[in-house]
Amino acid sequence: MAVRWFDDRVRERFRAKTERGLSNAGLAVEALAKQLAPVLTGNLRRSGRKEPHAGAFRQGDTTYVLVKFGGVNKVGYALHVELGTRRMAARPYLLPALRQVGPRIPSIMRTA
C-alpha cells in the first residue's frame, strides 16, 4: 500500500479557509462599524469598506484583512471622528466594532 502525501493540497485548503474566515470577520466588523458610526450626512458610513474586496491579503506568512473608513467619497475626517481632536471629543465606531466582533472571530473562522 502506497502512502500519498497531500501537503500542498492541505496547505492550500487551510489557507483558503483561513482567508475566507478572516474576510467574513472583516465584513462583520465593517457592518457593525457602519451601524455605530455617527451620522450627519451619511458619508462616513458610506465610506466604510473591507479591503481588498476579494478577501484577505497576505504578506509573508501573515494574512490580513483591512477595514477602512474615509478616502472614498472624500471623507478625510474619519480618523478625527474615531480618535477626536483638541476641539472635538472622540466618537469611536471602529474600535468598539472590533471589540464586539472580536470574541466571535473564532466561531466566524470555524464556519467559513
VENHU-V381166 format. One line per field, one symbol per residue. phi: phi as a letter, one per 20 degrees, with the letter a starting at -180 (. if undefined). burial: # if it has 9 or more other ideal C-beta (glycine too) atoms within 8 Angstrom, else .. A space follows every 50 residues. Layout:
# VENHU-V381166
phi: ???
burial: ???
This chain:
# VENHU-V381166
phi: .eddedgffffffffffffffffffffffgfffffeffcddnffffffae cfffqecdcmeddccddccnnfmleeegffffdncfdcffcfceffffff fgfeggffffef
burial: ..............#.##############.###.##.....######## ....####....########....#..#.###.#.......###.###.. #..##..##..#
